Amino acid sequence: MAFDRTPSPQLESETAEALRAVMDRAVRRGNHTDELHDILRRVSAEAREKGIQAEQLLIIMKELWYSLPELRRVADNDLQVALLQELISRCIDRYYAD
């Protein structure tokens, strides 16, 4: 059985950058705001449109999250974990909402 090397669908770069910016602001503030709802609506719609499964989307989001330079500046690891958990939870809710 051959390994499938077909690249997985990805979010558009503009969508990924908008999501990264929202994540970065959340880390700086220490909480998510209503802007997270709007970007997750956009991200979820695009993911469904492109055939990106929920599990793949979560991997994409975690990769974006862990690439944030601001995470290295935040000493409160519990806050980072709480923000990421809320992000993932809200993403799953939004993905399956429509």
N, CA, C and O of each residue as an XYZ file, in Angstrom:
392
protein
N       0.841     -1.179      0.000
C       0.000      0.000      0.000
C       0.890      1.248      0.000
O       1.751      1.408      0.865
N       0.675      2.095     -0.948
C       1.491      3.307     -1.103
C       0.993      4.411     -0.179
O      -0.201      4.520      0.097
N       1.915      5.210      0.285
C       1.596      6.360      1.128
C       1.014      7.466      0.257
O       1.576      7.803     -0.785
N      -0.097      8.021      0.678
C      -0.750      9.096     -0.076
C      -0.029     10.408      0.201
O      -0.036     10.892      1.333
N       0.588     10.985     -0.816
C       1.336     12.238     -0.661
C       0.553     13.443     -1.145
O       1.118     14.518     -1.351
N      -0.736     13.267     -1.325
C      -1.567     14.388     -1.742
C      -1.589     15.424     -0.630
O      -1.909     15.092      0.512
N      -1.256     16.671     -0.939
C      -1.248     17.684      0.114
C      -2.656     17.917      0.669
O      -3.642     17.917     -0.068
N      -2.717     18.111      1.960
C      -3.999     18.401      2.608
C      -4.436     19.813      2.237
O      -3.602     20.704      2.080
N      -5.741     20.013      2.099
C      -6.198     21.380      1.826
C      -5.842     22.302      2.987
O      -5.836     21.886      4.146
N      -5.553     23.530      2.668
C      -5.167     24.519      3.670
C      -6.097     25.723      3.599
O      -6.785     25.935      2.600
N      -6.107     26.498      4.662
C      -6.831     27.761      4.652
C      -6.126     28.735      3.713
O      -4.915     28.645      3.507
N      -6.880     29.654      3.153
C      -6.274     30.720      2.356
C      -5.313     31.497      3.254
O      -5.549     31.635      4.454
N      -4.249     31.993      2.676
C      -3.247     32.696      3.482
C      -3.839     33.908      4.192
O      -3.454     34.210      5.322
N      -4.777     34.613      3.539
C      -5.399     35.780      4.185
C      -6.213     35.364      5.405
O      -6.224     36.057      6.422
N      -6.891     34.231      5.295
C      -7.688     33.733      6.419
C      -6.771     33.320      7.563
O      -7.019     33.655      8.722
N      -5.716     32.593      7.232
C      -4.766     32.152      8.257
C      -4.117     33.347      8.961
O      -3.950     33.333     10.180
N      -3.755     34.372      8.201
C      -3.144     35.558      8.805
C      -4.134     36.320      9.686
O      -3.758     36.835     10.739
N      -5.381     36.393      9.264
C      -6.404     37.056     10.091
C      -6.609     36.285     11.383
O      -6.741     36.884     12.451
N      -6.635     34.962     11.295
C      -6.780     34.127     12.494
C      -5.577     34.303     13.408
O      -5.728     34.436     14.623
N      -4.390     34.304     12.827
C      -3.175     34.496     13.625
C      -3.201     35.849     14.351
O      -2.802     35.940     15.511
N      -3.666     36.880     13.676
C      -3.735     38.212     14.299
C      -4.703     38.218     15.471
O      -4.415     38.817     16.507
N      -5.849     37.560     15.321
C      -6.821     37.482     16.415
C      -6.227     36.707     17.588
O      -6.385     37.103     18.743
N      -5.550     35.617     17.294
C      -4.900     34.830     18.343
C      -3.846     35.660     19.072
O      -3.768     35.639     20.300
N      -3.048     36.380     18.317
C      -1.983     37.193     18.898
C      -2.560     38.248     19.842
O      -2.041     38.467     20.936
N      -3.630     38.891     19.408
C      -4.253     39.902     20.279
C      -4.815     39.261     21.542
O      -4.754     39.857     22.617
N      -5.362     38.055     21.425
C      -5.900     37.363     22.599
C      -4.790     37.064     23.601
O      -4.979     37.225     24.807
N      -3.646     36.633     23.111
C      -2.521     36.343     24.000
C      -2.055     37.622     24.688
O      -1.772     37.616     25.886
N      -1.976     38.707     23.941
C      -1.535     39.985     24.513
C      -2.500     40.496     25.590
O      -2.074     41.017     26.621
N      -3.810     40.339     25.335
C      -4.837     40.810     26.275
C      -5.070     39.838     27.416
O      -5.420     40.235     28.528
N      -4.870     38.557     27.126
C      -5.150     37.535     28.131
C      -6.569     37.008     28.054
O      -7.018     36.306     28.960
N      -7.287     37.337     26.979
C      -8.639     36.801     26.784
C      -9.048     36.941     25.325
O      -8.475     37.717     24.561
N     -10.067     36.156     24.970
C     -10.635     36.241     23.629
C     -11.777     37.250     23.655
O     -12.481     37.375     24.657
N     -11.955     37.956     22.566
C     -13.052     38.911     22.462
C     -14.030     38.434     21.394
O     -13.880     37.343     20.844
N     -15.022     39.253     21.109
C     -16.028     38.903     20.110
C     -15.441     38.731     18.716
O     -16.045     38.072     17.869
N     -14.280     39.310     18.467
C     -13.676     39.158     17.148
C     -13.341     37.690     16.861
O     -13.249     37.292     15.699
N     -13.160     36.890     17.907
C     -12.895     35.470     17.703
C     -14.088     34.798     17.028
O     -13.909     33.948     16.156
N     -15.290     35.169     17.421
C     -16.500     34.597     16.819
C     -16.525     34.848     15.315
O     -16.808     33.938     14.535
N     -16.231     36.069     14.913
C     -16.268     36.428     13.498
C     -15.229     35.660     12.678
O     -15.537     35.158     11.597
N     -14.014     35.570     13.188
C     -12.976     34.874     12.428
C     -13.241     33.377     12.408
O     -12.953     32.722     11.406
N     -13.778     32.820     13.481
C     -14.081     31.389     13.480
C     -15.221     31.062     12.523
O     -15.250     29.978     11.941
N     -16.138     31.969     12.359
C     -17.201     31.781     11.364
C     -16.578     31.701      9.967
O     -16.917     30.825      9.172
N     -15.675     32.618      9.690
C     -14.991     32.649      8.382
C     -14.134     31.399      8.179
O     -14.173     30.777      7.118
N     -13.367     31.040      9.197
C     -12.480     29.882      9.122
C     -13.289     28.603      8.921
O     -12.942     27.779      8.076
N     -14.348     28.435      9.681
C     -15.157     27.221      9.599
C     -15.845     27.086      8.243
O     -15.885     25.999      7.667
N     -16.378     28.181      7.744
C     -17.039     28.154      6.443
C     -16.038     27.775      5.350
O     -16.332     26.950      4.485
N     -14.862     28.382      5.401
C     -13.842     28.080      4.400
C     -13.388     26.629      4.510
O     -13.197     25.958      3.495
N     -13.218     26.151      5.719
C     -12.783     24.767      5.920
C     -13.802     23.784      5.343
O     -13.436     22.847      4.634
N     -15.062     24.001      5.647
C     -16.099     23.109      5.113
C     -16.141     23.180      3.585
O     -16.284     22.160      2.911
N     -16.016     24.378      3.055
C     -16.035     24.588      1.610
C     -14.892     23.849      0.911
O     -15.065     23.326     -0.190
N     -13.729     23.811      1.555
C     -12.542     23.180      0.976
C     -12.419     21.701      1.333
O     -11.486     21.028      0.895
N     -13.363     21.197      2.129
C     -13.302     19.793      2.525
C     -12.296     19.513      3.625
O     -11.848     18.378      3.787
N     -11.939     20.536      4.379
C     -11.032     20.355      5.513
C     -11.853     19.798      6.671
O     -12.795     20.440      7.135
N     -11.498     18.620      7.128
C     -12.202     17.992      8.240
C     -11.892     18.744      9.539
O     -10.884     19.443      9.643
N     -12.776     18.587     10.520
C     -12.603     19.279     11.800
C     -11.247     18.967     12.418
O     -10.585     19.858     12.952
N     -10.835     17.711     12.348
C      -9.551     17.314     12.941
C      -8.384     18.021     12.257
O      -7.436     18.455     12.912
N      -8.467     18.131     10.929
C      -7.415     18.834     10.183
C      -7.393     20.311     10.553
O      -6.329     20.915     10.689
N      -8.581     20.882     10.713
C      -8.674     22.293     11.067
C      -8.053     22.544     12.433
O      -7.367     23.548     12.627
N      -8.282     21.652     13.370
C      -7.693     21.822     14.700
C      -6.170     21.758     14.639
O      -5.487     22.486     15.360
N      -5.645     20.903     13.797
C      -4.188     20.831     13.631
C      -3.663     22.141     13.055
O      -2.655     22.671     13.523
N      -4.345     22.660     12.043
C      -3.948     23.948     11.455
C      -3.964     25.042     12.513
O      -3.032     25.840     12.606
N      -5.027     25.074     13.308
C      -5.146     26.119     14.333
C      -4.066     25.990     15.396
O      -3.509     26.995     15.837
N      -3.765     24.769     15.809
C      -2.711     24.581     16.810
C      -1.345     24.980     16.249
O      -0.526     25.561     16.961
N      -1.104     24.675     14.993
C       0.165     25.087     14.383
C       0.284     26.608     14.357
O       1.345     27.161     14.646
N      -0.815     27.278     14.010
C      -0.810     28.743     14.042
C      -0.574     29.251     15.458
O       0.221     30.166     15.675
N      -1.263     28.658     16.410
C      -1.155     29.074     17.811
C       0.291     28.967     18.299
O       0.841     29.917     18.856
N       0.891     27.807     18.084
C       2.245     27.593     18.601
C       3.305     28.359     17.821
O       4.461     28.417     18.242
N       2.926     28.944     16.694
C       3.880     29.763     15.939
C       3.882     31.224     16.398
O       4.690     32.022     15.924
N       2.982     31.574     17.316
C       2.884     32.960     17.771
C       4.116     33.366     18.585
O       4.396     32.750     19.614
N       4.844     34.373     18.153
C       6.001     34.838     18.933
C       5.594     35.337     20.320
O       6.363     35.232     21.275
N       4.391     35.876     20.422
C       3.921     36.428     21.695
C       3.844     35.363     22.792
O       3.969     35.694     23.971
N       3.641     34.100     22.433
C       3.566     33.028     23.436
C       4.850     32.932     24.246
O       4.812     32.600     25.430
N       5.978     33.218     23.622
C       7.256     33.132     24.332
C       7.397     34.225     25.377
O       8.188     34.102     26.312
N       6.629     35.292     25.217
C       6.727     36.430     26.138
C       5.776     36.296     27.327
O       5.927     36.997     28.327
N       4.803     35.401     27.217
C       3.814     35.244     28.279
C       4.292     34.161     29.233
O       4.452     33.002     28.849
N       4.515     34.551     30.471
C       5.044     33.614     31.454
C       3.961     32.706     32.040
O       4.270     31.633     32.559
N       2.715     33.119     31.963
C       1.620     32.369     32.575
C       1.179     31.227     31.662
O       0.343     31.410     30.776
N       1.753     30.053     31.892
C       1.438     28.886     31.066
C      -0.024     28.468     31.228
O      -0.644     28.016     30.265
N      -0.578     28.611     32.428
C      -1.987     28.259     32.652
C      -2.898     29.125     31.787
O      -3.899     28.638     31.261
N      -2.562     30.393     31.640
C      -3.345     31.289     30.796
C      -3.257     30.846     29.342
O      -4.268     30.818     28.640
N      -2.058     30.499     28.883
C      -1.891     30.028     27.506
C      -2.758     28.794     27.244
O      -3.432     28.709     26.217
N      -2.737     27.849     28.168
C      -3.512     26.617     28.018
C      -5.009     26.936     28.001
O      -5.751     26.389     27.185
N      -5.447     27.813     28.893
C      -6.870     28.181     28.955
C      -7.316     28.863     27.662
O      -8.395     28.571     27.146
N      -6.496     29.762     27.144
C      -6.828     30.440     25.887
C      -6.907     29.454     24.728
O      -7.826     29.525     23.911
N      -5.955     28.542     24.654
C      -5.962     27.550     23.584
C      -7.173     26.631     23.712
O      -7.809     26.311     22.707
N      -7.500     26.204     24.921
C      -8.663     25.338     25.116
C      -9.951     26.034     24.698
O     -10.808     25.427     24.055
N     -10.086     27.289     25.057
C     -11.279     28.039     24.660
C     -11.328     28.189     23.143
O     -12.392     28.040     22.541
N     -10.198     28.479     22.527
C     -10.123     28.609     21.076
C     -10.579     27.316     20.392
O     -11.394     27.356     19.471
N     -10.063     26.192     20.834
C     -10.398     24.895     20.246
C     -11.871     24.578     20.463
O     -12.555     24.140     19.537
N     -12.354     24.791     21.654
C     -13.757     24.518     21.958
C     -14.696     25.350     21.092
O     -15.668     24.839     20.536
N     -14.392     26.630     20.990
C     -15.235     27.519     20.186
C     -15.137     27.189     18.696
O     -16.112     27.338     17.959
N     -13.966     26.743     18.256
C     -13.797     26.350     16.859
C     -14.654     25.125     16.544
O     -15.329     25.089     15.515
N     -14.631     24.142     17.406
C     -15.444     22.934     17.197
C     -16.926     23.305     17.165
O     -17.665     22.856     16.289
N     -17.352     24.120     18.118
C     -18.757     24.557     18.144
C     -19.132     25.245     16.838
O     -20.180     24.953     16.262
N     -18.296     26.146     16.372
C     -18.588     26.908     15.148
C     -18.567     26.001     13.913
O     -19.405     26.145     13.023
N     -17.624     25.080     13.860
C     -17.498     24.198     12.705
C     -18.780     23.383     12.510
O     -19.239     23.201     11.383
N     -19.351     22.897     13.609
C     -20.533     22.047     13.522
C     -21.849     22.830     13.650
O     -22.928     22.239     13.594
N     -21.766     24.125     13.816
C     -22.988     24.946     14.013
C     -23.850     25.043     12.761
O     -25.076     25.097     12.857
N     -23.236     25.065     11.612
C     -24.009     25.242     10.369
C     -24.256     23.945      9.651
O     -24.890     23.934      8.596
